[in-house]
């Protein structure tokens, strides 16, 4: 009997181990003390905000079938502290909502993903593109950002004046010449989602904001979420905390520059509501399984799908994510679909060359997975100190170089003069062509000059100082060279 009992126990253990081998990995947080996890998260977020000079932020974490944690951090004062119910712009995280609105119409049979976008506006006298390829752009290609439209041929942030309503956007297609054939290449372009929002209005007969409220926000009980058409409506809303940009380690409050954002970036939400949104991505039933699969899948060209960037984590499986960029606000979201874990952070600080917002969210994910959050030395505080040192050193170096040149006038040859002059012109050229350089680095995004300043004020200041110092050295070098040449001329 004892031997038989041992065999039964052994069999049960084997079956248990076999069952566990087929089960999904369990998040480490599920077997740890929740209070300890929350303490780690709070300490990590506060420390990351401090070293990156971020005034305020809110965090939402959804895990399995419940809201795991929502909290606000910081604020201008105790009276205006950020909470989990503070409304903040989610910027381009709005694109996943716009994509869902389109797919809801697909599910009803009112929109065909592979039908030409223009076919839904055939009765519009204002829609008559000169580039025939525009008539070939499909709804799917707009969703996947493969329409052939780019910021260079169809201005977005640099458009003046900005649109005032979605109904104006189709007119822009009349004179546009596509950068490439539809479906050939991926190019992130906000107006693609403006056209999709207009499509929702055209088919539903409702304003885009009304459609979102009735068909997405209310069904998900996102009671404090709403949509706006322009950044002016953000600036004018007293319930939305003011955003800021970071200059030499100091947060600078500023109104968000004028930008029409209805469709690609117009949603305002809270941490509590974003937690509900993330839960719906793996527990919701607002689309058929087939459409839900398409909704979370990568596009036909690259990882950008339908308002999401689809990815695969080596350890934790499928992910869908998106970042949101304003000049005075930032948002980051990632959902580990297989693990049923979602993290969203909304910040009252904008895009900055020295702040890695994605890394902050990744650190929270590491804590949730039972790992130690990585804290790199690359942060706003350290980099701004480096920039200040470089600016001061550049100014002092310029003075010292001029003194040396004055003492060694006989050593200045024509070859040395030309070489030094060309090197002096390099930072000036970089400063003059900073906008196209940023466009190249940013994957074709064309940004206004004010946006460049707000994203990298210390870098631009450094380039200005270097350029002025080099210009002074160039003028002084020319003066010395002319002086030497005049002395060498026979009397």
Secondary structure, 3 states (H helix, E strand, C coil): CHHHHHHHHHHHHHHHHHHHHHCCCCCHHHHCCHHHHHHHHHHHHHHHHHHCCCCEEEEEEEECCEEEEEEEEEECCHHHECCCCCCEECHHHHHHHHHHHHHHHHHCCCCCCCCEHHHHHCCCCCCCCCCHHHHHCEHHHHHCCCCCCCCCCCCCCCCCCCCCCHHHHHHHHHCCCCCCCCCCCCCCCCHHHHHHHHHHHHHHCCCHHHHHHHHHHCCCCCCCCEECCEHHHHHCCCCCCCCEEEECCEEEECCCCCCECCCCCCEEECHHHHHHHHHHHHHCCCCCHHHHHHHCCCCCCCCECCCCEEEEECCCEEEEEEEEECCCCEEEEEEECCCCEEEEEEECECCCCCCCHHHHHHHHHHHHCCCCCCCCCCCHHHHHHHHHHHHHHHHHHHHHHHHHHHHCHHHCCHHHHHHHHHHHHHHHHHHHCHHHHHHHHCCCCCCCHHHHHHHCHHHHHHHHHHHHHHHHHHHHHHHHHHHHHHHHCCC
